[in-house]
């Protein structure tokens, strides 16, 4: 008989602990939580290198993530640098891009002037204007 009483008390204790855990897990901060906005969507910006200059179109866009797709249309391999014009902001470089080949640079650009240039002399760089940050991608449908 004592054994049955012990088992019933043990079950009651386990149930009490489980009930307390459920009650405590429901407690929390009642403040509303607002998610931070997503960054702007990535934009793709094409660029080409000729024997005389670097061309980027469009030459003006808002700050945020950018995927610069570079096509080397010159007669020699080129290394490309995409950087803020004053040298204090962002800077990304490619390895050698063979003639007729493509490369890409993913950069989170900041507002201000920027330049896309190749190493060496004789090829005129592209000058870009980076405006204020683009709108958040908060309400955009993200697809895989």
ZIDAPE-V952073 format. One record per run of one state. SS is the DSSP state (hx for helix, st for strand, lp for the rest). FROM is the first residue (numbers start at 1). LEN is the number of residues. If there is no record, write none. Layout:
ss=SS from=FROM len=LEN
ss=SS from=FROM len=LEN
This chain:
ss=lp from=1 len=1
ss=hx from=2 len=24
ss=lp from=26 len=17
ss=st from=43 len=7
ss=lp from=50 len=3
ss=st from=53 len=5
ss=lp from=58 len=2
ss=st from=60 len=13
ss=lp from=73 len=5
ss=st from=78 len=1
ss=lp from=79 len=1
ss=st from=80 len=5
ss=lp from=85 len=6
ss=st from=91 len=3
ss=lp from=94 len=3
ss=st from=97 len=1
ss=lp from=98 len=4
ss=st from=102 len=8
ss=lp from=110 len=2
ss=st from=112 len=7
ss=lp from=119 len=5
ss=st from=124 len=1
ss=lp from=125 len=1
ss=st from=126 len=8
ss=lp from=134 len=11
